[in-house]
């Protein structure tokens, strides 16, 4: 392979939200690169889904039903899809990413922070992270990387550093290698397909249709889909996980992953409702957005409670108290959303 | 407890040492001896006020925490019931921060037995994360401690936040929420403005 001319793509921009992780920040960068709206897209869907067999030890974990791509799961009401590529080795992994950049497309890749010199976890903690690669200079041996998760980095690292991060076995070596370890990074990268022309307008019709779809999802009846879905499924899952903790199971990493995904999803939808309120001049949606934000703050507590289940600080009863408060508050918010949407339809 | 005359009111700092159950502050020489968050990061003591001293943050004095007998300097909220010097107060001011922003209900117990729920809202301690709940005053560090190194480009924050006391009756105690994402380092009670109706 001959060294290609240096290349850096334009319009690769950061985006950050305090309750989301690298999956959403990199998706936002891709949307911005397409000149598409971020919050209107990533904040539209709100729901609960847990597929016990589908849990993955990744910072970018999000529940994806069979046949649904990661980006479809993130933004099911928008024409955006993704496909994981699984190169056979690091050389092929880089060749594929380089080819996409040569085509003018930024690439989202999985990477172990242990090998990324700009991450605080560098040479310390293994994890399964996600960054955007959008340029390279093979004669200098560098690649251009954007990572919006603090400390934000937008610059060049050595190609061999990125290669090591992408090819990492991501092992558990000490007690801070938690949650996102023990799964090889495997040089994976995401091919993302966006039909920008088919994106819906963010108007009254879209807003009402979106909220109705979310309410229908939360009303999913037990047993009608695989795994746990909707508010009843959320209650059932949380009761199940607390029960397993009672029985001595180690549920720390599982609940931490589930809570992290639910937290990000809920927090973005809270902001989406606030944006909808101003867009269609409907203050009741702003109030509901704030109520949904409160639901996100329940998930903040649950995420930390999950981590404390192995220290003796959180037992099943403590989890159940918080789970009950979450689900009761959420039931009230969903009822108010349904009432408001009925009024908006009149 | 110490009392400070503010420009318009009186502030009383509360010693929270008996409630501390977490070590969130370390010197460079003890990087691996603390564990503020679930990743065992800590705030660098070199960037913070003197332990046990009084620090003025936006006119409000706080007793900046000194390690208690077990070496802890803050607590995760876990339904602690904190007795207060009985008196009329308008605000509880707290030095607090959160492992991702959160909010929860504290219970204000008054001397006549009445109890009011009020919201405690605390923004994220993480670097590059603005105040979400309108906090105006903060203690910001220049680096973040990791068990094996100091990260110079991470600037964690302890926020000054406040909880209102609407009921104009003496306050006796406060019960914290059960929310381990929220950490409290200091508490100061601010009395009504001098000359206000009793």
Boltz contact constraints between the chains, C-beta under 6 A:
constraints:
  - contact:
      token1: [A, 18]
      token2: [B, 124]
      max_distance: 6.0
  - contact:
      token1: [A, 18]
      token2: [B, 129]
      max_distance: 6.0
  - contact:
      token1: [A, 120]
      token2: [B, 151]
      max_distance: 6.0
  - contact:
      token1: [A, 124]
      token2: [B, 148]
      max_distance: 6.0
  - contact:
      token1: [A, 150]
      token2: [B, 127]
      max_distance: 6.0
  - contact:
      token1: [A, 150]
      token2: [B, 128]
      max_distance: 6.0
  - contact:
      token1: [A, 151]
      token2: [B, 153]
      max_distance: 6.0
  - contact:
      token1: [A, 151]
      token2: [B, 154]
      max_distance: 6.0
  - contact:
      token1: [A, 297]
      token2: [B, 102]
      max_distance: 6.0
  - contact:
      token1: [A, 297]
      token2: [B, 103]
      max_distance: 6.0
  - contact:
      token1: [A, 300]
      token2: [B, 100]
      max_distance: 6.0
  - contact:
      token1: [A, 300]
      token2: [B, 102]
      max_distance: 6.0
  - contact:
      token1: [A, 300]
      token2: [B, 181]
      max_distance: 6.0
  - contact:
      token1: [A, 301]
      token2: [B, 102]
      max_distance: 6.0
  - contact:
      token1: [A, 301]
      token2: [B, 179]
      max_distance: 6.0
  - contact:
      token1: [A, 301]
      token2: [B, 181]
      max_distance: 6.0
  - contact:
      token1: [A, 304]
      token2: [B, 99]
      max_distance: 6.0
  - contact:
      token1: [A, 304]
      token2: [B, 180]
      max_distance: 6.0
  - contact:
      token1: [A, 304]
      token2: [B, 181]
      max_distance: 6.0
  - contact:
      token1: [A, 307]
      token2: [B, 38]
      max_distance: 6.0
  - contact:
      token1: [A, 308]
      token2: [B, 180]
      max_distance: 6.0
